[in-house]
């Protein structure tokens, strides 16, 4: 899905917009990978609601940090 989105962005909006979109996708992918690593132990230790909330907060913080780090 992401690759199709990037192809359509290049075709209709150009390389610059596709570059910005790709950077955001990289940030989201890194954060999602970390989320999946953290989520299972957090669920076991904190329970479903608090574990999911903790993993979600971590995902949001990491996605923002990585996205701003790779921003132009």
Secondary structure, 3 states (H helix, E strand, C coil): CHHHHHHHHHHHHCHHHHHHHHHHHHHHHHHHHHHHHHHHHHHHHHCHHHHHHHHHHHHHHHHHHHHHHHCC
